[in-house]
Amino acid sequence: MRGVLSLGVLMFALGCGASEPVAGEGALSVHASMRGFDLRKADLRDADLRHADLRAARLDKAQLERADLRDAQLGETKFDHATIVGAKLSRAHADGASLRWLDLREVDLSETELRGADLRGSSFQGTLLEGTLLDGADLRGVDLRGVDLRRVSIVGADLRGAKADAATQWPASMGKPWMLGVKVEGQRFEIDLERGVAEVDASPSP
């Protein structure tokens, strides 16, 4: 299934009874296994994908605005460069998924499992993060400015080059973010562990 996949084509591919239209123009309800499906560039805006099995599926550059992926199986799924603003992924199981270069505004990631996921270059500004598991995730270059991470687990995550500011709130157990290579605006330092920087003046700028 390559190219732009329409909702009608997806419904046909799943077979009778696997999916059904739901309220709202263009909406789709899918409660079937789509494991390993190639859904690159698919138009899945407003789709009801709750509990769907999308493990190892390709959703690169897919349109997923306002899609409902709560409780979905998303392990090893690729969402790179997808449009996902306003989507719901709470309680989804997405360990090892690839979500690179995404605008995660208004995306619900509460209680989402993203251990070992690749989120390089994505922006978490305006993302709902409550009980999110990002242990061991690749967070290099992510935008965390103004983000509340107090109820997020990021043990072992790679934060080199991540952007933060004075409004970023860190987990109490994390320690000093600048020792992990986080670039903090409004401070007198910009750290890059690859350059061997280990000691900095962490006092606020005047």
N, C-alpha and C positions, 0 to 999 in steps of 0.2 A: 504494500500500500504506500506508494511513494507519491510525492507531489502534495497538493492541497486536498485533504480528505474532507468531504462534506459529511454532515450529520446523517444524511440519508444513506450514503455509501457505508458508513460505519454500522448503522442499524442492520443493513442487509448482510454485511459480513458476519455479524454476530448471530444472525439467524432469528427466526420467529421466536418470540417469547423471551429473548435475551435482553431486549431493550424496549423501551416504550416512551413516546413523547410525554412531556410533562408540561404543566402550565407555563406559559410564556413563549413568545415567538422565538423560534430557533433553539429552544431548550431540548435537552436530551437526558433521559434517565437510563443509566447502564448499570446492571448488577450482574456482570458476567466476567469470565476470565479473559483478559486481553494481554496475558503474559507474553512478553517478547514482541508485541505488535509494533509495526513501524508506523507511527502516527506523526511523523515530522510534518510541521506546518499545518496540522489539522485544526479546523475551526471547532473548538469545544467550549466556546463562550457560554456561560450559564449552565453547563452540563451538570447533571446529577451523577457523580461518580462515587458516591458513598459506598464503601466496602468493596469497591472494584479491585481486581487483581491486575495491577499494571507493572508487576515486577519485570525489570529488564526491558521495559518498553522504551521506544524512542519517541520523545515528545519535544525534540529540539525545534525551536522557533514556532511551537504550537501556540494558538490563541486560547488562553485559559482564563481570561478575565471572569471573575465571579464564579468560577467553577467550584463545585462542592466535592472535595476529595477527602472528606472526613472519614477516618478509620480505613482508608484505602491502603493496599499493600503496594509500596513504591520502592522497595529495595532494589538498588542498582539501576533505577529508572533515570533516564537522561532528560533534563528540562532545559539544557543550555540555550540561552538567548530567547526563551519563551516569554510570552506576555502573560503575566500572572497576577496583575494588580487586582486586589479584592477577592482573591481565591481563599477557600477554606481548606486547610490541611490539618486541622486539629486532630490529634490522636492517630495520625497517619504513621505508618511504619516505613520510614524512608532511609534506613541505614545504608550507607554506601551510595546513595543517589548523587547525581551530578546536577547542581543548580547554579551553574556559573553564569555570571553577568546578568543577574536578574534584578528587576526593580520590585522589591517586596513590600511596597506600600500597601497598607490595609490588608495584608495577607495574615491569616490566623494560623500561627504555628504553635499554639498552646498545646502542650503535652505531646508534641510531635517528636518522633525518634529520628534523629539525623546523625547518629554516631558514625564517624568516618566519612561523612558526606563531603563533597567538594563544592564549596560555595564561593570560590575565588571571584573577587571583583563584584560581588552582589551588594546591594544596598539594603540595610535593615531599618532604614528610617521609616517610622510609621508602621512597623511590623508588630503584631501582637505576640509577645514572647512570655509565656507563663508555663513553667515546668518543662521547657524545651530541652531536649538532650542533644548537645552538640559535642560530646566527648570525642576527642580525636579527629574532629572535623578540620578540613583545610579552609581556613578563614583568611588567607593571605589577601591583602588589599581590599577587604570588605569595608563598608562605610557604617560605622557604629556611632556616628555623631548624634547625640541626644537620645540614645537607645538605653532602655532600662534592662540590664542583664542580671539583676539581683536574684531572680528566680530561674536562672538558666544555668545548666551545667556545661562547662566548657573545659573540663579536665583534659589536658593533653592536646588541646586544639592548637593549630599553627596560626598565630595572629601576626606574623611578620608583615609589616607594611599596612596594617589595618589603620583606619582613620577614626579618631575619637576626639571628643572635646570635653570641656568642663562639665557639660550636662550628662555625659555618659556615666551610667551607674553600673559598677562592677560587682560581681559576686563576692561576698565577704571572704570566701576561701581562696580567692584567686591570687592575692598578693599584689605586687606592684606591676601594673600593666606595661609600664615602659620597659621592664626587664624582658618582656616577651616580644619586643620590637614594634609595639603599637606607637603610631605617630599621634601625639596628643596636641591638638590645637589649644592655644591659650596658655601653653606652658613654654618654658625656655629650653625645650629639647625636642629633638626628632630622632628617634632611635632606629637603627637598622642593624640587627645582630649580625648580618652577613658582613658588615664592615668592622665587626669586632667591638662595637661600642658597648660598654658595660656600666660605666659610671657617668651619671649626668646630674645637673642641677635641676631637681624636680620642683623647685619653688615656683609658685604662680608668677606669671608676668605681671608687672605693675599696670 
